[in-house]
Amino acid sequence: MKFCRFLDGLAEKKGIVDGEIIREIEGSFFGEYVVTDRVRDAKTAQYLPPVYPSKLVCVARNYAEHAKELGNEVPEVPMIFIKPSTAVTGHGGEVVFPRTSQHVDYEGELAVVIGQKCRKVKREHAESVIFGYTCINDYTARDLQKLDGKFARAKGFDTFAPIGPVIETDFDWKTARIKTFVNGELKQNGTTDMMINDVPALIEFMSEIMTLMPGDIIATGTPAGIGSVKPGDVVEVEIDGIGRLTNTIVKDGK
């Protein structure tokens, strides 16, 4: 099923996308819910982030060709970092190009949505703690990353983690194709079987360090083909079986 959140006037609603309509639900994605008789046009809905995670745990250099294109070695163990929850925005939202950067890159990725509180999960049990999957774009102020030698500032700006448009619960992560388009031009085209550390390995590694909560996001890394964006660009991350996450880059006007 495809779960989503959307705006109805000023009210935030939850629903299940069923073809061309959204069936509104009451309750929690991660617990009890009821499907109502209220429907919304899926094409015209104003989507919100499908979850509001307590944290986004991301992995760097999880595709060998991506590490190579930036001149980096492949790490011996997963190289992880955390994006703040305030970096999250949804499908159709704006991504703000920060005033302190001159070089922002897109990074289209598959995101795993955790479905239950868990710690120290073995890889053979990893699938049991997954609620579903969505698209994420891990925007990075590349010049600040090089300047700092760290990830926090470069990847932590507000709006630098669009997710959506939906969470797909019936999805095979093993051979998923990830595409990223900038102004309609294909820039990234990779498959998840190219990941160095697969989804169960990442869950095992990350849950050994920290407790994962329902709604938390694990971003699994980006394939080769990253590149820069500028205000006015429209960037889309497409994963077959999930959908297409679309965002517009805007200048920081504040």
Disulfide bonds with the S-S distance in Angstrom:
none
